[in-house]
Amino acid sequence: KTPKGYLMRSYRNMQSRVEGIQKKGSWYGKELLPREDFYAWALNDPTFKLLFSFYESSGYERKLAPSPDRIDSSKGYTLDNMRWVTHSVNSALTSRSNKRLAA
């Protein structure tokens, strides 16, 4: 479980969402930055490094895993629209967003 291996899986997940391989959600059909740009961004981002360190120290607890969050869910996975949060924070943000859409 290395940062690079983790990022490979994260990118594949983003790609699956955008391409509709996973269920179609707000990310379907949106822009996806190139793989190498994602890796470079993440590996140089202090928040990713910190979150990955906490994730590693926890014994890889899923809720503490770094998760790329789209700041504006109407936009795609682009450098100006992404930040790192924990998996639990990203899930909570998604849950709140889905409740607003249902209202």
DSSP file (Angstrom, degrees, kcal/mol; ACC not computed):
  #  RESIDUE AA STRUCTURE BP1 BP2  ACC     N-H-->O    O-->H-N    N-H-->O    O-->H-N    TCO  KAPPA ALPHA  PHI   PSI    X-CA   Y-CA   Z-CA
    1    1 A K              0   0    0      0, 0.0    59,-0.0     0, 0.0     3,-0.0   0.000 360.0 360.0 360.0  88.2    0.0    0.0    0.0
    2    2 A T     >  -     0   0    0      1,-0.1     4,-2.7     0, 0.0     5,-0.2  -0.686 360.0-111.3-105.1 160.5    2.1    2.8   -1.4
    3    3 A P  H  > S+     0   0    0      0, 0.0     4,-2.5     0, 0.0     5,-0.2   0.922 119.9  50.2 -55.6 -43.6    0.9    6.4   -2.2
    4    4 A K  H  > S+     0   0    0      1,-0.2     4,-2.0     2,-0.2     5,-0.1   0.917 111.6  47.6 -63.7 -43.1    1.4    5.6   -6.0
    5    5 A G  H  > S+     0   0    0      1,-0.2     4,-1.8     2,-0.2    -1,-0.2   0.902 111.8  50.6 -63.3 -40.4   -0.6    2.4   -5.8
    6    6 A Y  H  X S+     0   0    0     -4,-2.7     4,-2.4     1,-0.2    -2,-0.2   0.907 110.2  49.6 -63.1 -41.9   -3.3    4.2   -3.9
    7    7 A L  H  X S+     0   0    0     -4,-2.5     4,-2.6     2,-0.2    -1,-0.2   0.847 105.2  57.3 -68.1 -34.0   -3.4    6.9   -6.5
    8    8 A M  H  X S+     0   0    0     -4,-2.0     4,-2.2     2,-0.2    -1,-0.2   0.935 110.7  43.9 -60.3 -45.1   -3.6    4.4   -9.3
    9    9 A R  H  X S+     0   0    0     -4,-1.8     4,-2.2     2,-0.2    -2,-0.2   0.903 112.3  52.7 -66.2 -42.1   -6.8    3.0   -7.7
   10   10 A S  H  X S+     0   0    0     -4,-2.4     4,-2.2     1,-0.2    -2,-0.2   0.913 110.2  47.9 -60.2 -43.0   -8.2    6.4   -7.0
   11   11 A Y  H  X S+     0   0    0     -4,-2.6     4,-2.8     2,-0.2    -1,-0.2   0.926 109.5  52.0 -66.0 -43.6   -7.7    7.4  -10.6
   12   12 A R  H  X S+     0   0    0     -4,-2.2     4,-2.4     1,-0.2    -1,-0.2   0.897 110.0  50.7 -58.8 -39.5   -9.3    4.2  -11.9
   13   13 A N  H  X S+     0   0    0     -4,-2.2     4,-2.1     2,-0.2    -1,-0.2   0.922 111.0  47.2 -64.5 -44.1  -12.3    4.9   -9.7
   14   14 A M  H  X S+     0   0    0     -4,-2.2     4,-2.5     1,-0.2    -2,-0.2   0.922 112.4  50.5 -62.0 -43.4  -12.7    8.5  -11.0
   15   15 A Q  H  X S+     0   0    0     -4,-2.8     4,-2.3     1,-0.2     6,-0.2   0.902 108.9  51.3 -62.4 -42.4  -12.4    7.2  -14.5
   16   16 A S  H  X>S+     0   0    0     -4,-2.4     5,-2.0    -5,-0.2     6,-1.2   0.889 111.1  48.7 -61.9 -40.0  -15.1    4.6  -13.9
   17   17 A R  H ><5S+     0   0    0     -4,-2.1     3,-0.9     2,-0.2     8,-0.3   0.950 112.8  46.4 -64.6 -49.0  -17.4    7.2  -12.5
   18   18 A V  H 3<5S+     0   0    0     -4,-2.5    11,-2.7     1,-0.3    -2,-0.2   0.864 114.9  47.1 -62.9 -37.6  -16.9    9.6  -15.4
   19   19 A E  H 3<5S-     0   0    0     -4,-2.3    -1,-0.3    -5,-0.2    -2,-0.2   0.534 113.0-116.9 -84.6  -6.2  -17.3    6.9  -18.0
   20   20 A G  T <<5S+     0   0    0     -3,-0.9    -3,-0.2    -4,-0.7     4,-0.1   0.647  77.5 127.4  81.8  14.4  -20.5    5.5  -16.4
   21   21 A I  S   <S+     0   0    0     -5,-2.0    -4,-0.2    -6,-0.2     2,-0.1   0.903  74.9  45.9 -69.9 -40.8  -19.0    2.1  -15.5
   22   22 A Q  S    S-     0   0    0     -6,-1.2     3,-0.1     1,-0.2    -9,-0.0  -0.402 126.6 -56.4 -84.6 175.0  -20.1    2.6  -11.9
   23   23 A K        -     0   0    0     -2,-0.1     2,-0.6     1,-0.1    -1,-0.2  -0.152  66.4-102.0 -53.1 150.0  -23.6    3.9  -11.3
   24   24 A K        +     0   0    0     -4,-0.1     2,-0.2    -3,-0.1    -1,-0.1  -0.652  59.1 149.4 -82.3 121.3  -24.3    7.1  -13.1
   25   25 A G    >   -     0   0    0     -2,-0.6     3,-1.6    -8,-0.3    -1,-0.0  -0.478  65.4 -57.7-130.2-159.1  -24.1   10.1  -10.7
   26   26 A S  T 3  S+     0   0    0      1,-0.3    -2,-0.1    -2,-0.2    -8,-0.0   0.633 130.4  57.9 -65.2 -13.2  -23.3   13.7  -10.8
   27   27 A W  T >  S+     0   0    0      2,-0.1     3,-2.0     3,-0.1    -1,-0.3   0.614  75.9 120.6 -91.3 -14.7  -19.8   12.8  -12.1
   28   28 A Y  T <  S+     0   0    0     -3,-1.6   -10,-0.2     1,-0.3    -9,-0.2  -0.277  85.9   1.7 -59.9 128.2  -21.0   11.0  -15.2
   29   29 A G  T 3  S+     0   0    0    -11,-2.7    -1,-0.3     1,-0.2   -11,-0.1   0.457  99.2 135.2  78.3   1.5  -19.7   12.5  -18.5
   30   30 A K    <   -     0   0    0     -3,-2.0    -1,-0.2     1,-0.1    45,-0.1  -0.306  64.2 -82.1 -80.0 166.4  -17.7   15.2  -16.7
   31   31 A E        -     0   0    0     -3,-0.1    46,-2.8    -2,-0.1     2,-0.4  -0.354  39.9-162.1 -66.7 144.8  -14.1   16.2  -17.5
   32   32 A L  B     -a   77   0A   0     44,-0.2    46,-0.2    -3,-0.1     3,-0.1  -0.985  17.3-128.2-132.1 121.5  -11.3   14.0  -16.1
   33   33 A L        -     0   0    0     44,-2.3     5,-0.1    -2,-0.4    45,-0.1  -0.241  43.4 -82.6 -62.9 156.4   -7.7   15.4  -15.9
   34   34 A P     >  -     0   0    0      0, 0.0     4,-2.1     0, 0.0     3,-0.4  -0.274  38.8-116.5 -60.7 147.1   -5.0   13.2  -17.5
   35   35 A R  H  > S+     0   0    0      1,-0.2     4,-2.5     2,-0.2     5,-0.2   0.889 113.2  50.0 -51.9 -49.5   -3.7   10.4  -15.3
   36   36 A E  H  > S+     0   0    0      1,-0.2     4,-2.4     2,-0.2    -1,-0.2   0.850 109.0  52.6 -65.1 -33.5   -0.1   11.8  -15.0
   37   37 A D  H  > S+     0   0    0     -3,-0.4     4,-2.6     2,-0.2    -1,-0.2   0.899 109.3  50.3 -66.1 -40.1   -1.4   15.2  -14.1
   38   38 A F  H  X S+     0   0    0     -4,-2.1     4,-2.8     2,-0.2     5,-0.2   0.941 111.6  47.4 -62.3 -47.9   -3.5   13.6  -11.3
   39   39 A Y  H  X S+     0   0    0     -4,-2.5     4,-2.9     2,-0.2     5,-0.2   0.935 113.8  46.9 -59.6 -47.4   -0.4   11.7  -10.0
   40   40 A A  H  X S+     0   0    0     -4,-2.4     4,-1.2     1,-0.2    -1,-0.2   0.926 113.5  48.8 -62.2 -45.3    1.8   14.8  -10.1
   41   41 A W  H  < S+     0   0    0     -4,-2.6     3,-0.4    -5,-0.2     4,-0.4   0.949 115.8  43.1 -57.8 -50.8   -0.8   17.0   -8.4
   42   42 A A  H >< S+     0   0    0     -4,-2.8     3,-1.5     1,-0.2     7,-0.2   0.931 111.7  51.5 -65.0 -47.7   -1.4   14.4   -5.6
   43   43 A L  H 3< S+     0   0    0     -4,-2.9    -1,-0.2     1,-0.3    -2,-0.2   0.696 115.6  43.3 -67.4 -17.9    2.2   13.5   -4.9
   44   44 A N  T 3< S+     0   0    0     -4,-1.2    -1,-0.3    -3,-0.4    -2,-0.2   0.376  90.7 103.4-103.8   2.4    3.1   17.2   -4.5
   45   45 A D    <>  -     0   0    0     -3,-1.5     4,-2.1    -4,-0.4     5,-0.2  -0.765  60.2-153.2 -91.9 120.4    0.0   18.1   -2.5
   46   46 A P  H  > S+     0   0    0      0, 0.0     4,-2.3     0, 0.0     5,-0.2   0.833  95.6  55.2 -60.8 -32.8    0.8   18.6    1.3
   47   47 A T  H  > S+     0   0    0      2,-0.2     4,-2.9     1,-0.2     5,-0.2   0.922 107.6  48.7 -68.0 -42.4   -2.8   17.7    2.2
   48   48 A F  H  > S+     0   0    0      1,-0.2     4,-3.0     2,-0.2     5,-0.3   0.943 111.7  50.1 -59.5 -46.5   -2.6   14.3    0.3
   49   49 A K  H  X S+     0   0    0     -4,-2.1     4,-1.9    -7,-0.2    -2,-0.2   0.911 113.7  45.1 -59.3 -43.7    0.7   13.5    2.0
   50   50 A L  H  X S+     0   0    0     -4,-2.3     4,-2.2     2,-0.2    -1,-0.2   0.939 115.0  46.5 -66.0 -48.4   -0.7   14.3    5.5
   51   51 A L  H  X S+     0   0    0     -4,-2.9     4,-2.6     1,-0.2    -2,-0.2   0.893 111.9  51.2 -63.5 -39.3   -3.9   12.4    4.9
   52   52 A F  H  X S+     0   0    0     -4,-3.0     4,-2.8    -5,-0.2    -1,-0.2   0.891 108.3  52.9 -64.9 -37.4   -2.1    9.4    3.5
   53   53 A S  H  X S+     0   0    0     -4,-1.9     4,-2.6    -5,-0.3    -2,-0.2   0.922 111.2  45.5 -62.1 -44.9    0.2    9.4    6.6
   54   54 A F  H  X S+     0   0    0     -4,-2.2     4,-1.7     2,-0.2    -2,-0.2   0.913 113.2  51.0 -63.2 -42.7   -2.8    9.4    8.9
   55   55 A Y  H  <>S+     0   0    0     -4,-2.6     5,-2.4     9,-0.3     6,-0.5   0.921 112.6  45.7 -59.8 -46.7   -4.4    6.6    6.8
   56   56 A E  H ><5S+     0   0    0     -4,-2.8     3,-1.6     1,-0.2    -2,-0.2   0.924 111.9  51.2 -62.8 -47.2   -1.3    4.6    6.9
   57   57 A S  H 3<5S+     0   0    0     -4,-2.6    -1,-0.2     1,-0.3    -2,-0.2   0.771 104.3  59.2 -63.2 -27.3   -0.8    5.1   10.7
   58   58 A S  T 3<5S-     0   0    0     -4,-1.7    -1,-0.3    -5,-0.2    -2,-0.2   0.511 122.5-103.5 -79.8  -3.6   -4.4    4.0   11.3
   59   59 A G  T < 5S-     0   0    0     -3,-1.6    -3,-0.2    -4,-0.2    -2,-0.1   0.747  75.0 -59.0  81.7  24.6   -3.8    0.6    9.8
   60   60 A Y  S   <S-     0   0    0     -5,-2.4     2,-0.4     1,-0.2    -4,-0.1   0.906  71.9-172.8  69.5  47.0   -5.6    1.7    6.6
   61   61 A E    >   -     0   0    0     -6,-0.5     3,-1.7     1,-0.1     4,-0.4  -0.587  23.0-137.1 -68.9 125.3   -9.0    2.6    8.1
   62   62 A R  G >  S+     0   0    0     -2,-0.4     3,-1.6     1,-0.3    25,-0.4   0.856  99.9  60.6 -55.3 -40.4  -11.3    3.3    5.2
   63   63 A K  G 3  S+     0   0    0      1,-0.3    25,-2.0    24,-0.2    26,-0.3   0.750 107.3  47.1 -63.2 -21.4  -12.9    6.4    6.8
   64   64 A L  G <  S+     0   0    0     -3,-1.7    -9,-0.3    22,-0.2    -1,-0.3   0.424  83.8 122.0 -97.7  -0.4   -9.4    8.0    7.0
   65   65 A A  S <  S-     0   0    0     -3,-1.6    22,-1.8    -4,-0.4    23,-0.1  -0.354  72.9-106.1 -63.4 139.1   -8.4    7.3    3.4
   66   66 A P  E     -B   86   0B   0      0, 0.0    20,-0.2     0, 0.0    -1,-0.1  -0.427  41.4-169.7 -63.4 140.4   -7.6   10.3    1.3
   67   67 A S  E     -B   85   0B   0     18,-3.1    18,-2.1    -2,-0.1     2,-0.5  -0.990  23.3-126.1-138.3 126.4  -10.4   11.0   -1.2
   68   68 A P  E     -B   84   0B   0      0, 0.0     2,-0.4     0, 0.0    16,-0.2  -0.604  31.6-161.2 -73.3 123.9  -10.3   13.5   -4.1
   69   69 A D  E     -B   83   0B   0     14,-3.3    14,-1.7    -2,-0.5     2,-0.7  -0.889  16.9-134.6-109.3 133.4  -13.4   15.7   -3.7
   70   70 A R  E     -B   82   0B   0     -2,-0.4    12,-0.2    12,-0.2     3,-0.2  -0.789  13.6-154.6 -82.7 118.8  -14.9   17.8   -6.5
   71   71 A I  S    S+     0   0    0     10,-2.3     2,-0.6    -2,-0.7    -1,-0.2   0.913  89.4  33.9 -61.1 -44.9  -15.4   21.2   -4.9
   72   72 A D  S >  S-     0   0    0      9,-0.4     3,-2.1     4,-0.2    -1,-0.3  -0.948  76.0-158.6-113.2 109.4  -18.2   22.0   -7.3
   73   73 A S  T 3  S+     0   0    0     -2,-0.6    -1,-0.1     1,-0.3    -2,-0.1   0.590  88.4  67.6 -70.0  -8.2  -20.1   18.8   -8.2
   74   74 A S  T 3  S+     0   0    0      2,-0.1    -1,-0.3   -44,-0.0     2,-0.2   0.565  99.5  62.8 -82.7  -7.2  -21.4   20.3  -11.4
   75   75 A K  S <  S-     0   0    0     -3,-2.1   -45,-0.1     1,-0.2    -5,-0.0  -0.667  85.3-110.6-113.1 169.1  -17.9   20.3  -12.7
   76   76 A G        -     0   0    0     -2,-0.2     2,-1.4     1,-0.1   -44,-0.2   0.008  47.5 -67.5 -87.5-167.7  -15.4   17.5  -13.4
   77   77 A Y  B    S+a   32   0A   0    -46,-2.8   -44,-2.3   -50,-0.1     2,-0.3  -0.692  75.7 143.8 -86.0  87.9  -12.2   16.2  -11.9
   78   78 A T    >   -     0   0    0     -2,-1.4     3,-2.3   -46,-0.2     4,-0.3  -0.897  63.0-109.5-126.5 156.3   -9.9   19.2  -12.8
   79   79 A L  G >  S+     0   0    0     -2,-0.3     3,-0.8     1,-0.3    -1,-0.1   0.832 118.8  51.1 -56.4 -34.8   -7.1   20.7  -10.9
   80   80 A D  G 3  S+     0   0    0      1,-0.2    -1,-0.3     3,-0.0    -3,-0.0   0.501 114.4  44.7 -81.8  -1.7   -9.0   23.8  -10.1
   81   81 A N  G <  S+     0   0    0     -3,-2.3   -10,-2.3   -10,-0.1    -9,-0.4   0.161  98.4  84.5-126.3  17.3  -12.0   21.8   -8.8
   82   82 A M  E <   +B   70   0B   0     -3,-0.8     2,-0.3    -4,-0.3   -12,-0.2  -0.928  40.0 163.5-127.1 149.3  -10.4   19.2   -6.6
   83   83 A R  E     -B   69   0B   0    -14,-1.7   -14,-3.3    -2,-0.4     2,-0.5  -0.952  37.1-106.1-148.9 164.4   -9.1   19.0   -3.1
   84   84 A W  E     +B   68   0B   0     -2,-0.3     2,-0.3   -16,-0.2    -2,-0.0  -0.833  43.3 155.1 -99.0 132.2   -8.2   16.2   -0.7
   85   85 A V  E     -B   67   0B   0    -18,-2.1   -18,-3.1    -2,-0.5     2,-0.1  -0.860  47.3 -85.8-137.3 173.1  -10.5   15.2    2.2
   86   86 A T  E  >  -B   66   0B   0     -2,-0.3     4,-2.6   -20,-0.2     5,-0.2  -0.440  38.9-111.4 -77.8 160.9  -11.0   12.0    4.1
   87   87 A H  H  > S+     0   0    0    -22,-1.8     4,-2.5   -25,-0.4     5,-0.2   0.895 118.9  52.5 -57.5 -41.5  -13.3    9.3    2.8
   88   88 A S  H  > S+     0   0    0    -25,-2.0     4,-2.0     2,-0.2    -1,-0.2   0.897 110.3  47.1 -65.8 -38.9  -15.7    9.9    5.7
   89   89 A V  H  > S+     0   0    0    -26,-0.3     4,-2.5     2,-0.2    -2,-0.2   0.930 112.5  49.7 -65.8 -44.6  -15.8   13.7    5.0
   90   90 A N  H  X S+     0   0    0     -4,-2.6     4,-2.4     1,-0.2    -2,-0.2   0.898 110.4  50.5 -62.8 -40.2  -16.4   13.0    1.2
   91   91 A S  H  X S+     0   0    0     -4,-2.5     4,-2.5     2,-0.2    -1,-0.2   0.908 110.8  49.1 -63.1 -42.0  -19.2   10.6    2.0
   92   92 A A  H  X S+     0   0    0     -4,-2.0     4,-2.4     2,-0.2    -2,-0.2   0.901 111.1  49.8 -65.0 -40.5  -20.9   13.1    4.3
   93   93 A L  H  X S+     0   0    0     -4,-2.5     4,-2.3     2,-0.2    -2,-0.2   0.910 112.2  48.0 -63.6 -42.1  -20.6   15.8    1.6
   94   94 A T  H  X S+     0   0    0     -4,-2.4     4,-2.6     2,-0.2    -2,-0.2   0.905 110.5  51.9 -64.2 -42.2  -22.1   13.5   -1.0
   95   95 A S  H  X S+     0   0    0     -4,-2.5     4,-1.9     2,-0.2    -2,-0.2   0.927 111.3  46.4 -61.6 -46.0  -24.9   12.5    1.4
   96   96 A R  H  X S+     0   0    0     -4,-2.4     4,-1.9     1,-0.2    -1,-0.2   0.903 112.3  50.9 -63.0 -41.3  -25.8   16.2    2.1
   97   97 A S  H  X S+     0   0    0     -4,-2.3     4,-1.9     1,-0.2    -2,-0.2   0.910 109.6  50.0 -63.8 -42.5  -25.6   17.0   -1.6
   98   98 A N  H  X S+     0   0    0     -4,-2.6     4,-1.8     1,-0.2    -1,-0.2   0.861 108.3  53.2 -65.7 -35.4  -28.0   14.1   -2.5
   99   99 A K  H  X S+     0   0    0     -4,-1.9     4,-1.2     2,-0.2    -1,-0.2   0.889 108.3  50.3 -66.0 -38.3  -30.5   15.2    0.2
  100  100 A R  H  < S+     0   0    0     -4,-1.9     3,-0.2     1,-0.2    -2,-0.2   0.896 110.0  50.3 -65.3 -39.2  -30.5   18.7   -1.3
  101  101 A L  H  < S+     0   0    0     -4,-1.9    -1,-0.2     1,-0.2    -2,-0.2   0.852 110.1  50.4 -66.8 -34.0  -31.2   17.3   -4.8
  102  102 A A  H  <        0   0    0     -4,-1.8    -1,-0.2     1,-0.2    -2,-0.2   0.742 360.0 360.0 -75.7 -23.5  -34.0   15.1   -3.5
  103  103 A A     <        0   0    0     -4,-1.2    -1,-0.2    -3,-0.2    -2,-0.2   0.479 360.0 360.0 -73.6 360.0  -35.7   18.1   -1.7
